[in-house]
């Protein structure tokens, strides 16, 4: 990763506002490894004064020594992968930590001065009942993190869960139950003062994730490491997912990513995909004038979505309503240009 940071130092020729260590378990990196990464970042990139640096951390990696190191490196935001506070479900997920360890880790991070903490939750988990989910939300809100991300479980083919589900050996809540859980989450978190600024993300005032927002606002970003994605406004790049191939290419000075140039249609679709997930929604002037979206297609679809209560329209914007968020994927696909 350090070598790739040097090789791609010209990709972001402006001060960067956010660094995010995630997409895996970066909290297991040694002090030496983390120090090398941050040293390379500071050598190769311009950093803004209000830099947000997030580290994804497993509860079992949050201990005094690590927290002190993270603070010394400038990490000022933690994303703690709690997933659930139910021990029986954590065991089914093969998670090492238990609920009491998640809660203890959260309080320990607070004691080390971390004042910007996000908690990750999941719903639709195996055997998860409504009462278990409501209990998760109650515990999360009681901790008062600045940010909560919550995602429904997706069962993929050719995975352990996928195979078990196919064999009838895994019980998960159905679509209607998951929709209920999602509605409950929206109502409870908003009632407790959290802003739903994106479909799966909630924050207290002033604590939107800068990093996540950069994706949804289609800002340029650089991804480092195997499978990492980058975006420069005109094209997307994704690194080799095979660790050995990635390392061999980086060490030999070869390009370790695949590049896809975006067509005008791709740019319009990507804007729809990202913007419709946000509270602000789609800016109609940008969609029509900058991205050349066919106004006749818009006029054909919008009245039906508005009439059904799934989209709210103002003269300048369109955004999903509460009920529309339950159908976000289907609505997005309808707007896509083929």
C-alpha positions as CSV (number, residue, x, y, z in Angstrom):
1,X,0.0,0.0,0.0
2,X,2.8,2.4,0.8
3,X,4.3,1.9,-2.6
4,X,1.0,2.4,-4.3
5,X,0.5,5.7,-2.4
6,X,3.8,7.0,-3.9
7,X,2.9,5.8,-7.4
8,X,-0.4,7.5,-7.4
9,X,0.5,10.7,-5.5
10,X,-0.6,12.9,-8.5
11,X,-4.2,11.5,-8.6
12,X,-5.5,14.0,-6.0
13,X,-3.6,17.3,-6.7
14,X,-5.5,19.3,-4.1
15,X,-5.9,19.2,-0.3
16,X,-7.8,16.1,0.8
17,X,-10.5,16.4,3.4
18,X,-10.9,12.8,4.4
19,X,-9.0,9.6,4.9
20,X,-10.8,6.3,5.5
21,X,-9.2,3.1,6.6
22,X,-11.7,0.4,6.0
23,X,-13.2,-2.2,3.8
24,X,-11.8,-4.9,6.0
25,X,-10.2,-4.9,9.5
26,X,-7.5,-2.2,9.5
27,X,-7.7,-2.2,13.3
28,X,-5.5,-5.4,13.3
29,X,-2.6,-3.5,11.6
30,X,0.5,-3.3,13.8
31,X,1.7,0.1,15.0
32,X,4.6,-0.1,12.5
33,X,2.3,-0.8,9.6
34,X,-0.1,2.0,10.4
35,X,2.7,4.5,11.0
36,X,4.2,3.6,7.6
37,X,0.9,4.2,5.9
38,X,0.3,7.6,7.5
39,X,3.9,8.7,6.9
40,X,3.5,7.9,3.2
41,X,0.2,9.8,3.1
42,X,1.7,12.9,4.6
43,X,4.7,12.7,2.3
44,X,2.7,12.3,-0.9
45,X,-0.5,14.3,-0.4
46,X,-1.7,17.8,0.6
47,X,-3.9,17.5,3.7
48,X,-6.6,20.0,4.7
49,X,-6.7,21.5,8.2
50,X,-10.1,20.0,9.0
51,X,-9.1,16.5,7.9
52,X,-11.5,13.7,9.0
53,X,-9.6,10.4,9.5
54,X,-11.8,7.4,10.1
55,X,-10.7,3.9,11.2
56,X,-13.0,0.9,11.0
57,X,-12.5,-1.1,14.1
58,X,-13.7,-4.4,15.5
59,X,-14.7,-4.1,19.2
60,X,-12.1,-6.7,20.2
61,X,-9.3,-4.5,18.7
62,X,-10.3,-1.5,20.8
63,X,-7.9,-1.4,23.7
64,X,-5.8,1.2,25.5
65,X,-2.6,0.7,23.5
66,X,-4.3,0.8,20.1
67,X,-6.5,3.8,21.0
68,X,-3.4,5.8,22.1
69,X,-1.7,4.9,18.9
70,X,-4.6,5.8,16.7
71,X,-5.0,9.2,18.4
72,X,-1.2,9.9,18.0
73,X,-1.6,9.2,14.2
74,X,-4.4,11.8,13.9
75,X,-7.3,9.4,13.7
76,X,-10.2,11.4,14.9
77,X,-13.2,9.2,14.0
78,X,-14.0,5.6,14.8
79,X,-16.5,3.3,13.0
80,X,-17.2,0.4,15.4
81,X,-18.5,-2.8,13.8
82,X,-21.0,-3.8,16.5
83,X,-23.5,-5.3,14.0
84,X,-25.9,-6.4,16.8
85,X,-26.0,-6.4,20.6
86,X,-27.5,-9.9,20.7
87,X,-25.0,-12.5,21.7
88,X,-26.8,-15.4,20.1
89,X,-26.9,-13.7,16.7
90,X,-23.2,-12.6,17.0
91,X,-22.3,-16.3,17.5
92,X,-24.2,-17.3,14.4
93,X,-22.3,-14.6,12.5
94,X,-19.0,-16.1,13.8
95,X,-18.1,-12.8,15.4
96,X,-15.5,-13.0,18.1
97,X,-16.8,-10.2,20.2
98,X,-20.0,-10.1,22.4
99,X,-22.3,-7.3,23.2
100,X,-20.7,-6.4,26.5
101,X,-17.4,-6.1,24.7
102,X,-18.9,-3.7,22.1
103,X,-20.3,-1.5,24.8
104,X,-17.0,-1.6,26.8
105,X,-15.0,-0.7,23.6
106,X,-17.3,2.2,22.9
107,X,-16.8,3.7,26.4
108,X,-13.1,3.0,26.3
109,X,-12.8,5.0,23.1
110,X,-14.7,7.8,24.7
111,X,-12.3,7.8,27.6
112,X,-9.4,8.3,25.1
113,X,-11.0,11.4,23.7
114,X,-12.8,10.1,20.6
115,X,-15.7,12.5,20.2
116,X,-16.8,11.3,16.8
117,X,-17.9,7.7,16.8
118,X,-20.1,5.8,14.4
119,X,-21.7,2.5,15.2
120,X,-22.5,-0.1,12.5
121,X,-25.7,-2.1,12.8
122,X,-27.3,-4.8,10.7
123,X,-30.9,-5.9,10.4
124,X,-32.5,-8.9,8.7
125,X,-30.0,-11.1,10.4
126,X,-30.5,-14.9,10.9
127,X,-33.3,-15.6,13.4
128,X,-33.5,-11.9,14.3
129,X,-36.9,-11.1,15.8
130,X,-38.6,-7.8,16.0
131,X,-37.9,-7.5,19.7
132,X,-34.2,-8.2,19.2
133,X,-34.0,-5.5,16.5
134,X,-35.8,-3.0,18.7
135,X,-33.5,-3.8,21.5
136,X,-30.5,-3.2,19.3
137,X,-31.8,0.2,18.4
138,X,-32.6,1.0,22.0
139,X,-29.0,0.1,23.1
140,X,-27.5,2.0,20.2
141,X,-29.4,5.2,21.0
142,X,-28.6,4.9,24.7
143,X,-24.9,5.1,23.8
144,X,-25.5,8.3,21.9
145,X,-22.9,7.9,19.1
146,X,-22.6,10.8,16.7
147,X,-23.3,8.5,13.8
148,X,-25.2,5.3,13.1
149,X,-25.0,3.2,9.9
150,X,-27.4,0.4,9.5
151,X,-27.7,-2.0,6.6
152,X,-30.0,-5.0,5.8
153,X,-28.3,-8.3,5.4
154,X,-27.8,-9.4,1.8
155,X,-27.3,-13.1,1.1
156,X,-25.0,-13.6,-1.8
157,X,-24.6,-16.8,-3.9
158,X,-21.5,-18.9,-3.4
159,X,-21.1,-17.7,0.2
160,X,-21.5,-19.7,3.5
161,X,-24.8,-18.0,4.2
162,X,-25.9,-18.4,0.6
163,X,-25.3,-22.1,0.6
164,X,-27.0,-22.6,4.0
165,X,-30.0,-20.5,2.8
166,X,-30.3,-22.5,-0.4
167,X,-30.4,-25.7,1.7
168,X,-33.0,-24.4,4.0
169,X,-30.6,-24.4,6.9
170,X,-30.7,-20.6,7.5
171,X,-33.7,-18.7,8.7
172,X,-33.7,-14.9,7.9
173,X,-36.5,-12.4,8.1
174,X,-38.5,-12.0,4.9
175,X,-38.7,-8.9,2.8
176,X,-41.8,-7.6,4.6
177,X,-40.2,-8.1,8.0
178,X,-37.0,-6.3,6.8
179,X,-39.1,-3.4,5.5
180,X,-40.8,-3.2,8.9
181,X,-37.3,-3.2,10.6
182,X,-36.2,-0.4,8.3
183,X,-39.3,1.7,9.0
184,X,-38.9,1.2,12.7
185,X,-35.2,2.3,12.5
186,X,-36.1,5.5,10.5
187,X,-38.9,6.5,13.0
188,X,-36.9,5.7,16.2
189,X,-33.6,7.3,15.2
190,X,-35.2,10.5,13.8
191,X,-37.3,10.8,17.0
192,X,-34.1,10.6,19.0
193,X,-32.6,13.6,17.1
194,X,-30.7,11.8,14.3
195,X,-30.8,13.1,10.8
196,X,-31.3,10.5,8.0
197,X,-28.9,12.2,5.5
198,X,-28.6,9.0,3.4
199,X,-30.7,5.9,3.0
200,X,-28.6,3.9,5.5
201,X,-26.8,6.6,7.5
202,X,-28.0,8.8,10.4
203,X,-26.1,11.5,12.3
204,X,-26.5,14.0,15.1
205,X,-26.3,17.6,13.9
206,X,-22.9,18.4,12.4
207,X,-21.7,14.8,12.2
208,X,-22.2,13.7,8.6
209,X,-19.5,11.4,7.4
210,X,-17.3,13.6,5.1
211,X,-15.9,10.4,3.5
212,X,-19.2,8.8,2.7
213,X,-20.7,12.1,1.5
214,X,-17.8,12.4,-1.0
215,X,-19.1,9.2,-2.7
216,X,-22.7,10.4,-2.9
217,X,-21.6,13.9,-4.0
218,X,-19.5,12.3,-6.8
219,X,-16.3,13.9,-5.6
220,X,-12.9,12.6,-6.7
221,X,-11.4,9.9,-4.5
222,X,-8.5,7.5,-4.5
223,X,-8.6,3.9,-3.3
224,X,-5.5,2.1,-2.2
225,X,-5.0,-1.6,-1.8
226,X,-6.5,-4.8,-3.4
227,X,-10.1,-4.3,-4.7
228,X,-10.0,-0.6,-3.9
229,X,-12.0,1.7,-6.2
230,X,-11.0,5.2,-7.5
231,X,-13.0,7.9,-9.3
232,X,-11.7,11.1,-11.1
233,X,-15.0,12.4,-12.5
234,X,-14.5,10.9,-16.0
235,X,-13.5,7.3,-15.2
236,X,-13.6,4.6,-12.6
237,X,-10.7,2.4,-11.6
238,X,-10.7,-0.8,-9.5
239,X,-7.6,-2.5,-8.3
240,X,-7.0,-6.3,-8.8
241,X,-8.7,-8.3,-6.1
242,X,-6.1,-11.1,-6.1
243,X,-3.6,-10.1,-3.4
244,X,-0.6,-11.8,-5.1
245,X,-1.4,-10.2,-8.5
246,X,-1.9,-6.8,-6.9
247,X,1.5,-7.0,-5.1
248,X,3.4,-8.3,-8.1
249,X,2.1,-5.5,-10.3
250,X,2.7,-2.7,-7.7
251,X,6.3,-4.0,-7.0
252,X,7.1,-4.1,-10.7
253,X,5.7,-0.7,-11.4
254,X,2.8,-1.9,-13.5
255,X,-0.7,-0.5,-13.4
256,X,-2.7,-2.6,-10.9
257,X,-6.1,-1.4,-11.8
258,X,-8.7,-1.7,-14.5
259,X,-10.0,1.5,-16.0
260,X,-13.5,2.2,-17.3
261,X,-14.2,5.5,-19.0
262,X,-17.7,6.8,-18.3
263,X,-20.1,7.6,-21.2
264,X,-22.6,10.5,-20.9
265,X,-25.2,7.8,-20.1
266,X,-23.0,6.3,-17.4
267,X,-22.5,9.7,-15.8
268,X,-26.2,10.4,-15.7
269,X,-27.0,7.0,-14.2
270,X,-24.2,7.3,-11.6
271,X,-25.6,10.6,-10.5
272,X,-29.1,9.2,-10.2
273,X,-27.7,6.2,-8.2
274,X,-25.8,8.3,-5.7
275,X,-27.9,11.4,-5.4
276,X,-31.3,9.7,-5.0
277,X,-29.8,8.0,-1.8
278,X,-29.3,11.3,-0.1
279,X,-31.7,13.5,1.8
280,X,-31.2,16.3,-0.7
281,X,-31.9,14.1,-3.7
282,X,-31.5,14.9,-7.4
283,X,-30.8,18.5,-8.5
284,X,-33.0,18.8,-11.6
285,X,-31.0,21.5,-13.3
286,X,-27.8,19.4,-13.0
287,X,-29.6,16.3,-14.3
288,X,-31.2,18.0,-17.3
289,X,-28.7,20.7,-18.3
290,X,-25.3,19.3,-17.3
291,X,-26.0,15.6,-17.7
292,X,-28.5,15.9,-20.6
293,X,-31.1,13.6,-19.1
294,X,-34.1,13.4,-21.5
295,X,-36.8,15.7,-20.1
296,X,-39.5,13.7,-21.8
297,X,-38.5,10.6,-19.8
298,X,-38.5,12.6,-16.6
299,X,-42.0,14.0,-17.4
300,X,-43.3,10.6,-18.2
301,X,-42.2,9.0,-14.9
302,X,-42.3,11.7,-12.2
303,X,-46.0,12.2,-11.9
304,X,-46.6,8.5,-11.2
305,X,-44.0,8.3,-8.5
306,X,-45.2,11.6,-6.9
307,X,-48.8,10.4,-7.1
308,X,-47.9,7.2,-5.3
309,X,-46.2,9.1,-2.5
310,X,-42.7,7.7,-3.3
311,X,-41.0,10.9,-4.5
312,X,-41.3,14.4,-3.3
313,X,-40.8,17.1,-5.9
314,X,-39.9,20.8,-5.6
315,X,-39.1,23.2,-8.5
316,X,-35.4,22.4,-8.1
317,X,-35.1,18.9,-6.5
318,X,-36.7,15.4,-6.4
319,X,-36.1,13.2,-3.4
320,X,-37.4,9.9,-1.9
321,X,-40.1,10.1,0.6
322,X,-40.1,7.8,3.7
323,X,-42.1,5.1,1.8
324,X,-40.0,5.7,-1.3
325,X,-36.9,4.7,0.6
326,X,-38.3,1.2,1.0
327,X,-38.3,1.0,-2.8
328,X,-35.1,2.9,-3.5
329,X,-33.5,0.2,-5.7
330,X,-36.6,-0.3,-7.9
331,X,-37.2,3.4,-8.3
332,X,-33.5,4.1,-9.2
333,X,-33.6,1.4,-11.9
334,X,-36.7,3.0,-13.4
335,X,-34.8,6.3,-13.8
336,X,-31.7,4.7,-15.4
337,X,-31.0,5.4,-19.1
338,X,-30.7,2.1,-21.0
